[in-house]
């Protein structure tokens, strides 16, 4: 998923040489950071699901 986003960003840069590459790289970094945050949240939710039956007993 991240690879395809970077590929798209590179394509945009090729299509418009005037495009500021730093803006594209910031956008890619923001997407990667967001993916890392959502992955962390998902792992926390999984931990809650694993420990939930223990709390119930």
PQR file of N, CA, C, O and H, with PARSE charges and radii, in Angstrom:
ATOM      1  N   UNK A   1       0.836  -1.205   0.000 -0.4000 1.5000
ATOM      2  CA  UNK A   1       0.000   0.000   0.000 -0.0000 2.0000
ATOM      3  C   UNK A   1       0.873   1.259   0.000  0.5500 1.7000
ATOM      4  O   UNK A   1       0.678   2.151  -0.825 -0.5500 1.4000
ATOM      5  N   UNK A   2       1.829   1.329   0.918 -0.4000 1.5000
ATOM      6  CA  UNK A   2       2.744   2.478   1.018 -0.0000 2.0000
ATOM      7  C   UNK A   2       3.572   2.604  -0.261  0.5500 1.7000
ATOM      8  O   UNK A   2       3.807   3.710  -0.747 -0.5500 1.4000
ATOM      9  H   UNK A   2       1.988   0.605   1.588  0.4000 1.0000
ATOM     10  N   UNK A   3       4.011   1.466  -0.802 -0.4000 1.5000
ATOM     11  CA  UNK A   3       4.820   1.452  -2.034 -0.0000 2.0000
ATOM     12  C   UNK A   3       4.050   2.094  -3.178  0.5500 1.7000
ATOM     13  O   UNK A   3       4.612   2.890  -3.930 -0.5500 1.4000
ATOM     14  H   UNK A   3       3.820   0.567  -0.407  0.4000 1.0000
ATOM     15  N   UNK A   4       2.764   1.757  -3.320 -0.4000 1.5000
ATOM     16  CA  UNK A   4       1.939   2.325  -4.395 -0.0000 2.0000
ATOM     17  C   UNK A   4       1.764   3.831  -4.221  0.5500 1.7000
ATOM     18  O   UNK A   4       1.725   4.564  -5.209 -0.5500 1.4000
ATOM     19  H   UNK A   4       2.307   1.110  -2.709  0.4000 1.0000
ATOM     20  N   UNK A   5       1.658   4.301  -2.976 -0.4000 1.5000
ATOM     21  CA  UNK A   5       1.526   5.742  -2.696 -0.0000 2.0000
ATOM     22  C   UNK A   5       2.807   6.468  -3.106  0.5500 1.7000
ATOM     23  O   UNK A   5       2.749   7.539  -3.710 -0.5500 1.4000
ATOM     24  H   UNK A   5       1.689   3.705  -2.173  0.4000 1.0000
ATOM     25  N   UNK A   6       3.961   5.885  -2.780 -0.4000 1.5000
ATOM     26  CA  UNK A   6       5.257   6.474  -3.156 -0.0000 2.0000
ATOM     27  C   UNK A   6       5.383   6.496  -4.685  0.5500 1.7000
ATOM     28  O   UNK A   6       5.845   7.484  -5.255 -0.5500 1.4000
ATOM     29  H   UNK A   6       4.008   5.015  -2.290  0.4000 1.0000
ATOM     30  N   UNK A   7       4.978   5.418  -5.340 -0.4000 1.5000
ATOM     31  CA  UNK A   7       5.014   5.333  -6.802 -0.0000 2.0000
ATOM     32  C   UNK A   7       4.153   6.429  -7.422  0.5500 1.7000
ATOM     33  O   UNK A   7       4.558   7.060  -8.399 -0.5500 1.4000
ATOM     34  H   UNK A   7       4.603   4.615  -4.876  0.4000 1.0000
ATOM     35  N   UNK A   8       2.969   6.656  -6.860 -0.4000 1.5000
ATOM     36  CA  UNK A   8       2.072   7.722  -7.332 -0.0000 2.0000
ATOM     37  C   UNK A   8       2.725   9.086  -7.140  0.5500 1.7000
ATOM     38  O   UNK A   8       2.662   9.937  -8.028 -0.5500 1.4000
ATOM     39  H   UNK A   8       2.640   6.143  -6.067  0.4000 1.0000
ATOM     40  N   UNK A   9       3.348   9.295  -5.987 -0.4000 1.5000
ATOM     41  CA  UNK A   9       4.024  10.564  -5.694 -0.0000 2.0000
ATOM     42  C   UNK A   9       5.149  10.818  -6.696  0.5500 1.7000
ATOM     43  O   UNK A   9       5.324  11.944  -7.162 -0.5500 1.4000
ATOM     44  H   UNK A   9       3.399   8.604  -5.266  0.4000 1.0000
ATOM     45  N   UNK A  10       5.908   9.778  -7.027 -0.4000 1.5000
ATOM     46  CA  UNK A  10       6.991   9.879  -8.012 -0.0000 2.0000
ATOM     47  C   UNK A  10       6.425  10.196  -9.394  0.5500 1.7000
ATOM     48  O   UNK A  10       6.997  10.994 -10.135 -0.5500 1.4000
ATOM     49  H   UNK A  10       5.766   8.863  -6.649  0.4000 1.0000
ATOM     50  N   UNK A  11       5.309   9.573  -9.735 -0.4000 1.5000
ATOM     51  CA  UNK A  11       4.646   9.817 -11.019 -0.0000 2.0000
ATOM     52  C   UNK A  11       4.208  11.277 -11.133  0.5500 1.7000
ATOM     53  O   UNK A  11       4.381  11.907 -12.176 -0.5500 1.4000
ATOM     54  H   UNK A  11       4.844   8.924  -9.132  0.4000 1.0000
ATOM     55  N   UNK A  12       3.639  11.807 -10.048 -0.4000 1.5000
ATOM     56  CA  UNK A  12       3.206  13.214 -10.004 -0.0000 2.0000
ATOM     57  C   UNK A  12       4.413  14.122 -10.239  0.5500 1.7000
ATOM     58  O   UNK A  12       4.336  15.095 -10.991 -0.5500 1.4000
ATOM     59  H   UNK A  12       3.498  11.296  -9.200  0.4000 1.0000
ATOM     60  N   UNK A  13       5.516  13.793  -9.592 -0.4000 1.5000
ATOM     61  CA  UNK A  13       6.742  14.589  -9.698 -0.0000 2.0000
ATOM     62  C   UNK A  13       7.263  14.585 -11.135  0.5500 1.7000
ATOM     63  O   UNK A  13       7.736  15.611 -11.623 -0.5500 1.4000
ATOM     64  H   UNK A  13       5.579  13.004  -8.982  0.4000 1.0000
ATOM     65  N   UNK A  14       7.181  13.450 -11.810 -0.4000 1.5000
ATOM     66  CA  UNK A  14       7.625  13.313 -13.198 -0.0000 2.0000
ATOM     67  C   UNK A  14       6.714  14.129 -14.113  0.5500 1.7000
ATOM     68  O   UNK A  14       7.193  14.842 -14.995 -0.5500 1.4000
ATOM     69  H   UNK A  14       6.796  12.616 -11.414  0.4000 1.0000
ATOM     70  N   UNK A  15       5.403  14.025 -13.903 -0.4000 1.5000
ATOM     71  CA  UNK A  15       4.428  14.723 -14.750 -0.0000 2.0000
ATOM     72  C   UNK A  15       4.568  16.244 -14.650  0.5500 1.7000
ATOM     73  O   UNK A  15       4.474  16.937 -15.664 -0.5500 1.4000
ATOM     74  H   UNK A  15       5.014  13.446 -13.186  0.4000 1.0000
ATOM     75  N   UNK A  16       4.791  16.768 -13.452 -0.4000 1.5000
ATOM     76  CA  UNK A  16       4.941  18.222 -13.278 -0.0000 2.0000
ATOM     77  C   UNK A  16       6.283  18.521 -12.623  0.5500 1.7000
ATOM     78  O   UNK A  16       6.419  18.447 -11.402 -0.5500 1.4000
ATOM     79  H   UNK A  16       4.868  16.206 -12.629  0.4000 1.0000
ATOM     80  N   UNK A  17       7.276  18.859 -13.448 -0.4000 1.5000
ATOM     81  CA  UNK A  17       8.636  19.140 -12.968 -0.0000 2.0000
ATOM     82  C   UNK A  17       8.644  20.337 -12.008  0.5500 1.7000
ATOM     83  O   UNK A  17       9.539  20.459 -11.171 -0.5500 1.4000
ATOM     84  H   UNK A  17       7.166  18.919 -14.440  0.4000 1.0000
ATOM     85  N   UNK A  18       7.647  21.217 -12.131 -0.4000 1.5000
ATOM     86  CA  UNK A  18       7.552  22.403 -11.286 -0.0000 2.0000
ATOM     87  C   UNK A  18       7.022  22.058  -9.889  0.5500 1.7000
ATOM     88  O   UNK A  18       7.121  22.865  -8.965 -0.5500 1.4000
ATOM     89  H   UNK A  18       6.919  21.118 -12.811  0.4000 1.0000
ATOM     90  N   UNK A  19       6.462  20.859  -9.744 -0.4000 1.5000
ATOM     91  CA  UNK A  19       5.896  20.439  -8.452 -0.0000 2.0000
ATOM     92  C   UNK A  19       6.986  20.395  -7.386  0.5500 1.7000
ATOM     93  O   UNK A  19       8.106  19.950  -7.637 -0.5500 1.4000
ATOM     94  H   UNK A  19       6.381  20.204 -10.495  0.4000 1.0000
ATOM     95  N   UNK A  20       6.633  20.867  -6.194 -0.4000 1.5000
ATOM     96  CA  UNK A  20       7.586  20.871  -5.082 -0.0000 2.0000
ATOM     97  C   UNK A  20       7.662  19.461  -4.507  0.5500 1.7000
ATOM     98  O   UNK A  20       6.705  18.985  -3.896 -0.5500 1.4000
ATOM     99  H   UNK A  20       5.723  21.229  -5.990  0.4000 1.0000
ATOM    100  N   UNK A  21       8.795  18.794  -4.701 -0.4000 1.5000
ATOM    101  CA  UNK A  21       8.974  17.402  -4.262 -0.0000 2.0000
ATOM    102  C   UNK A  21       8.891  17.276  -2.739  0.5500 1.7000
ATOM    103  O   UNK A  21       8.519  16.221  -2.225 -0.5500 1.4000
ATOM    104  H   UNK A  21       9.573  19.180  -5.198  0.4000 1.0000
ATOM    105  N   UNK A  22       9.236  18.348  -2.016 -0.4000 1.5000
ATOM    106  CA  UNK A  22       9.178  18.304  -0.545 -0.0000 2.0000
ATOM    107  C   UNK A  22       7.741  18.140  -0.077  0.5500 1.7000
ATOM    108  O   UNK A  22       7.482  17.420   0.888 -0.5500 1.4000
ATOM    109  H   UNK A  22       9.538  19.204  -2.434  0.4000 1.0000
ATOM    110  N   UNK A  23       6.790  18.808  -0.757 -0.4000 1.5000
ATOM    111  CA  UNK A  23       5.371  18.682  -0.393 -0.0000 2.0000
ATOM    112  C   UNK A  23       4.929  17.231  -0.579  0.5500 1.7000
ATOM    113  O   UNK A  23       4.231  16.679   0.272 -0.5500 1.4000
ATOM    114  H   UNK A  23       7.000  19.393  -1.541  0.4000 1.0000
ATOM    115  N   UNK A  24       5.331  16.617  -1.686 -0.4000 1.5000
ATOM    116  CA  UNK A  24       4.967  15.221  -1.971 -0.0000 2.0000
ATOM    117  C   UNK A  24       5.564  14.302  -0.895  0.5500 1.7000
ATOM    118  O   UNK A  24       4.877  13.417  -0.385 -0.5500 1.4000
ATOM    119  H   UNK A  24       5.898  17.066  -2.378  0.4000 1.0000
ATOM    120  N   UNK A  25       6.835  14.512  -0.554 -0.4000 1.5000
ATOM    121  CA  UNK A  25       7.492  13.667   0.451 -0.0000 2.0000
ATOM    122  C   UNK A  25       6.836  13.827   1.820  0.5500 1.7000
ATOM    123  O   UNK A  25       6.714  12.855   2.565 -0.5500 1.4000
ATOM    124  H   UNK A  25       7.393  15.231  -0.969  0.4000 1.0000
ATOM    125  N   UNK A  26       6.415  15.048   2.157 -0.4000 1.5000
ATOM    126  CA  UNK A  26       5.708  15.286   3.426 -0.0000 2.0000
ATOM    127  C   UNK A  26       4.380  14.526   3.428  0.5500 1.7000
ATOM    128  O   UNK A  26       4.019  13.905   4.427 -0.5500 1.4000
ATOM    129  H   UNK A  26       6.514  15.838   1.552  0.4000 1.0000
ATOM    130  N   UNK A  27       3.655  14.578   2.307 -0.4000 1.5000
ATOM    131  CA  UNK A  27       2.383  13.854   2.189 -0.0000 2.0000
ATOM    132  C   UNK A  27       2.597  12.356   2.364  0.5500 1.7000
ATOM    133  O   UNK A  27       1.828  11.697   3.064 -0.5500 1.4000
ATOM    134  H   UNK A  27       3.949  15.083   1.496  0.4000 1.0000
ATOM    135  N   UNK A  28       3.634  11.815   1.735 -0.4000 1.5000
ATOM    136  CA  UNK A  28       3.947  10.380   1.843 -0.0000 2.0000
ATOM    137  C   UNK A  28       4.287  10.036   3.293  0.5500 1.7000
ATOM    138  O   UNK A  28       3.816   9.028   3.821 -0.5500 1.4000
ATOM    139  H   UNK A  28       4.259  12.350   1.167  0.4000 1.0000
ATOM    140  N   UNK A  29       5.103  10.875   3.937 -0.4000 1.5000
ATOM    141  CA  UNK A  29       5.477  10.655   5.346 -0.0000 2.0000
ATOM    142  C   UNK A  29       4.244  10.694   6.245  0.5500 1.7000
ATOM    143  O   UNK A  29       4.120   9.896   7.175 -0.5500 1.4000
ATOM    144  H   UNK A  29       5.485  11.693   3.508  0.4000 1.0000
ATOM    145  N   UNK A  30       3.335  11.623   5.963 -0.4000 1.5000
ATOM    146  CA  UNK A  30       2.103  11.737   6.743 -0.0000 2.0000
ATOM    147  C   UNK A  30       1.262  10.478   6.610  0.5500 1.7000
ATOM    148  O   UNK A  30       0.699   9.994   7.591 -0.5500 1.4000
ATOM    149  H   UNK A  30       3.435  12.270   5.208  0.4000 1.0000
ATOM    150  N   UNK A  31       1.178   9.947   5.394 -0.4000 1.5000
ATOM    151  CA  UNK A  31       0.412   8.714   5.141 -0.0000 2.0000
ATOM    152  C   UNK A  31       1.055   7.537   5.869  0.5500 1.7000
ATOM    153  O   UNK A  31       0.358   6.727   6.480 -0.5500 1.4000
ATOM    154  H   UNK A  31       1.636  10.340   4.597  0.4000 1.0000
ATOM    155  N   UNK A  32       2.385   7.441   5.807 -0.4000 1.5000
ATOM    156  CA  UNK A  32       3.109   6.356   6.492 -0.0000 2.0000
ATOM    157  C   UNK A  32       2.886   6.466   8.007  0.5500 1.7000
ATOM    158  O   UNK A  32       2.626   5.462   8.672 -0.5500 1.4000
ATOM    159  H   UNK A  32       2.952   8.099   5.311  0.4000 1.0000
ATOM    160  N   UNK A  33       2.987   7.684   8.548 -0.4000 1.5000
ATOM    161  CA  UNK A  33       2.770   7.907   9.987 -0.0000 2.0000
ATOM    162  C   UNK A  33       1.352   7.504  10.382  0.5500 1.7000
ATOM    163  O   UNK A  33       1.144   6.866  11.414 -0.5500 1.4000
ATOM    164  H   UNK A  33       3.198   8.499   8.008  0.4000 1.0000
ATOM    165  N   UNK A  34       0.372   7.884   9.546 -0.4000 1.5000
ATOM    166  CA  UNK A  34      -1.031   7.540   9.807 -0.0000 2.0000
ATOM    167  C   UNK A  34      -1.213   6.027   9.805  0.5500 1.7000
ATOM    168  O   UNK A  34      -1.930   5.485  10.647 -0.5500 1.4000
ATOM    169  H   UNK A  34       0.540   8.402   8.708  0.4000 1.0000
ATOM    170  N   UNK A  35      -0.564   5.338   8.857 -0.4000 1.5000
ATOM    171  CA  UNK A  35      -0.638   3.868   8.773 -0.0000 2.0000
ATOM    172  C   UNK A  35      -0.039   3.237  10.027  0.5500 1.7000
ATOM    173  O   UNK A  35      -0.584   2.268  10.556 -0.5500 1.4000
ATOM    174  H   UNK A  35       0.018   5.778   8.173  0.4000 1.0000
ATOM    175  N   UNK A  36       1.083   3.782  10.505 -0.4000 1.5000
ATOM    176  CA  UNK A  36       1.725   3.270  11.727 -0.0000 2.0000
ATOM    177  C   UNK A  36       0.808   3.455  12.936  0.5500 1.7000
ATOM    178  O   UNK A  36       0.691   2.559  13.772 -0.5500 1.4000
ATOM    179  H   UNK A  36       1.526   4.569  10.075  0.4000 1.0000
ATOM    180  N   UNK A  37       0.160   4.613  13.026 -0.4000 1.5000
ATOM    181  CA  UNK A  37      -0.765   4.903  14.142 -0.0000 2.0000
ATOM    182  C   UNK A  37      -1.945   3.933  14.115  0.5500 1.7000
ATOM    183  O   UNK A  37      -2.318   3.381  15.150 -0.5500 1.4000
ATOM    184  H   UNK A  37       0.255   5.341  12.347  0.4000 1.0000
ATOM    185  N   UNK A  38      -2.535   3.723  12.933 -0.4000 1.5000
ATOM    186  CA  UNK A  38      -3.686   2.822  12.822 -0.0000 2.0000
ATOM    187  C   UNK A  38      -3.270   1.381  13.122  0.5500 1.7000
ATOM    188  O   UNK A  38      -4.038   0.627  13.718 -0.5500 1.4000
ATOM    189  H   UNK A  38      -2.232   4.171  12.092  0.4000 1.0000
ATOM    190  N   UNK A  39      -2.064   0.997  12.714 -0.4000 1.5000
ATOM    191  CA  UNK A  39      -1.546  -0.346  13.009 -0.0000 2.0000
ATOM    192  C   UNK A  39      -1.385  -0.531  14.518  0.5500 1.7000
ATOM    193  O   UNK A  39      -1.719  -1.589  15.052 -0.5500 1.4000
ATOM    194  H   UNK A  39      -1.440   1.610  12.229  0.4000 1.0000
ATOM    195  N   UNK A  40      -0.874   0.497  15.207 -0.4000 1.5000
ATOM    196  CA  UNK A  40      -0.731   0.458  16.668 -0.0000 2.0000
ATOM    197  C   UNK A  40      -2.095   0.327  17.338  0.5500 1.7000
ATOM    198  O   UNK A  40      -2.264  -0.466  18.264 -0.5500 1.4000
ATOM    199  H   UNK A  40      -0.603   1.356  14.773  0.4000 1.0000
ATOM    200  N   UNK A  41      -3.064   1.105  16.869 -0.4000 1.5000
ATOM    201  CA  UNK A  41      -4.419   1.060  17.432 -0.0000 2.0000
ATOM    202  C   UNK A  41      -5.033  -0.326  17.244  0.5500 1.7000
ATOM    203  O   UNK A  41      -5.679  -0.853  18.149 -0.5500 1.4000
ATOM    204  H   UNK A  41      -2.927   1.750  16.117  0.4000 1.0000
ATOM    205  N   UNK A  42      -4.827  -0.914  16.061 -0.4000 1.5000
ATOM    206  CA  UNK A  42      -5.354  -2.256  15.780 -0.0000 2.0000
ATOM    207  C   UNK A  42      -4.742  -3.292  16.713  0.5500 1.7000
ATOM    208  O   UNK A  42      -5.445  -4.181  17.193 -0.5500 1.4000
ATOM    209  H   UNK A  42      -4.302  -0.486  15.325  0.4000 1.0000
ATOM    210  N   UNK A  43      -3.431  -3.191  16.980 -0.4000 1.5000
ATOM    211  CA  UNK A  43      -2.761  -4.137  17.877 -0.0000 2.0000
ATOM    212  C   UNK A  43      -3.280  -3.984  19.305  0.5500 1.7000
ATOM    213  O   UNK A  43      -3.416  -4.977  20.021 -0.5500 1.4000
ATOM    214  H   UNK A  43      -2.859  -2.468  16.590  0.4000 1.0000
ATOM    215  N   UNK A  44      -3.571  -2.754  19.726 -0.4000 1.5000
ATOM    216  CA  UNK A  44      -4.137  -2.502  21.061 -0.0000 2.0000
ATOM    217  C   UNK A  44      -5.525  -3.135  21.154  0.5500 1.7000
ATOM    218  O   UNK A  44      -5.856  -3.770  22.156 -0.5500 1.4000
ATOM    219  H   UNK A  44      -3.460  -1.948  19.144  0.4000 1.0000
ATOM    220  N   UNK A  45      -6.336  -2.961  20.104 -0.4000 1.5000
ATOM    221  CA  UNK A  45      -7.679  -3.559  20.078 -0.0000 2.0000
ATOM    222  C   UNK A  45      -7.596  -5.082  20.165  0.5500 1.7000
ATOM    223  O   UNK A  45      -8.412  -5.711  20.839 -0.5500 1.4000
ATOM    224  H   UNK A  45      -6.067  -2.445  19.291  0.4000 1.0000
ATOM    225  N   UNK A  46      -6.610  -5.677  19.485 -0.4000 1.5000
ATOM    226  CA  UNK A  46      -6.414  -7.133  19.526 -0.0000 2.0000
ATOM    227  C   UNK A  46      -6.061  -7.581  20.944  0.5500 1.7000
ATOM    228  O   UNK A  46      -6.569  -8.595  21.424 -0.5500 1.4000
ATOM    229  H   UNK A  46      -5.947  -5.166  18.937  0.4000 1.0000
ATOM    230  N   UNK A  47      -5.188  -6.821  21.612 -0.4000 1.5000
ATOM    231  CA  UNK A  47      -4.806  -7.135  22.994 -0.0000 2.0000
ATOM    232  C   UNK A  47      -6.023  -7.077  23.913  0.5500 1.7000
ATOM    233  O   UNK A  47      -6.190  -7.935  24.780 -0.5500 1.4000
ATOM    234  H   UNK A  47      -4.775  -5.998  21.222  0.4000 1.0000
ATOM    235  N   UNK A  48      -6.863  -6.077  23.727 -0.4000 1.5000
ATOM    236  CA  UNK A  48      -8.090  -5.935  24.529 -0.0000 2.0000
ATOM    237  C   UNK A  48      -8.985  -7.147  24.304  0.5500 1.7000
ATOM    238  O   UNK A  48      -9.550  -7.686  25.256 -0.5500 1.4000
ATOM    239  H   UNK A  48      -6.727  -5.380  23.022  0.4000 1.0000
ATOM    240  N   UNK A  49      -9.119  -7.578  23.056 -0.4000 1.5000
ATOM    241  CA  UNK A  49      -9.954  -8.741  22.734 -0.0000 2.0000
ATOM    242  C   UNK A  49      -9.398 -10.017  23.367  0.5500 1.7000
ATOM    243  O   UNK A  49     -10.158 -10.871  23.823 -0.5500 1.4000
ATOM    244  H   UNK A  49      -8.660  -7.140  22.283  0.4000 1.0000
ATOM    245  N   UNK A  50      -8.065 -10.142  23.394 -0.4000 1.5000
ATOM    246  CA  UNK A  50      -7.429 -11.334  23.977 -0.0000 2.0000
ATOM    247  C   UNK A  50      -7.663 -11.371  25.493  0.5500 1.7000
ATOM    248  O   UNK A  50      -7.979 -12.423  26.049 -0.5500 1.4000
ATOM    249  H   UNK A  50      -7.447  -9.448  23.024  0.4000 1.0000
ATOM    250  N   UNK A  51      -7.506 -10.219  26.158 -0.4000 1.5000
ATOM    251  CA  UNK A  51      -7.610 -10.163  27.618 -0.0000 2.0000
ATOM    252  C   UNK A  51      -9.040 -10.015  28.121  0.5500 1.7000
ATOM    253  O   UNK A  51      -9.299 -10.222  29.307 -0.5500 1.4000
ATOM    254  H   UNK A  51      -7.249  -9.364  25.707  0.4000 1.0000
ATOM    255  N   UNK A  52      -9.954  -9.668  27.260 -0.4000 1.5000
ATOM    256  CA  UNK A  52     -11.351  -9.425  27.651 -0.0000 2.0000
ATOM    257  C   UNK A  52     -12.005 -10.637  28.348  0.5500 1.7000
ATOM    258  O   UNK A  52     -12.643 -10.454  29.385 -0.5500 1.4000
ATOM    259  H   UNK A  52      -9.744  -9.500  26.297  0.4000 1.0000
ATOM    260  N   UNK A  53     -11.870 -11.854  27.821 -0.4000 1.5000
ATOM    261  CA  UNK A  53     -12.482 -13.017  28.499 -0.0000 2.0000
ATOM    262  C   UNK A  53     -11.936 -13.231  29.917  0.5500 1.7000
ATOM    263  O   UNK A  53     -12.658 -13.721  30.786 -0.5500 1.4000
ATOM    264  H   UNK A  53     -11.351 -12.002  26.979  0.4000 1.0000
ATOM    265  N   UNK A  54     -10.670 -12.868  30.158 -0.4000 1.5000
ATOM    266  CA  UNK A  54     -10.069 -13.022  31.487 -0.0000 2.0000
ATOM    267  C   UNK A  54     -10.757 -12.107  32.495  0.5500 1.7000
ATOM    268  O   UNK A  54     -10.981 -12.499  33.640 -0.5500 1.4000
ATOM    269  H   UNK A  54     -10.084 -12.470  29.453  0.4000 1.0000
ATOM    270  N   UNK A  55     -11.089 -10.902  32.074 -0.4000 1.5000
ATOM    271  CA  UNK A  55     -11.779  -9.948  32.950 -0.0000 2.0000
ATOM    272  C   UNK A  55     -13.195 -10.428  33.283  0.5500 1.7000
ATOM    273  O   UNK A  55     -13.712 -10.165  34.369 -0.5500 1.4000
ATOM    274  H   UNK A  55     -10.907 -10.584  31.144  0.4000 1.0000
ATOM    275  N   UNK A  56     -13.804 -11.127  32.345 -0.4000 1.5000
ATOM    276  CA  UNK A  56     -15.194 -11.568  32.505 -0.0000 2.0000
ATOM    277  C   UNK A  56     -15.307 -12.673  33.566  0.5500 1.7000
ATOM    278  O   UNK A  56     -16.315 -12.750  34.267 -0.5500 1.4000
ATOM    279  H   UNK A  56     -13.384 -11.341  31.463  0.4000 1.0000
ATOM    280  N   UNK A  57     -14.286 -13.525  33.688 -0.4000 1.5000
ATOM    281  CA  UNK A  57     -14.348 -14.675  34.611 -0.0000 2.0000
ATOM    282  C   UNK A  57     -14.245 -14.256  36.079  0.5500 1.7000
ATOM    283  O   UNK A  57     -14.281 -15.107  36.968 -0.5500 1.4000
ATOM    284  H   UNK A  57     -13.467 -13.462  33.118  0.4000 1.0000
TER
END
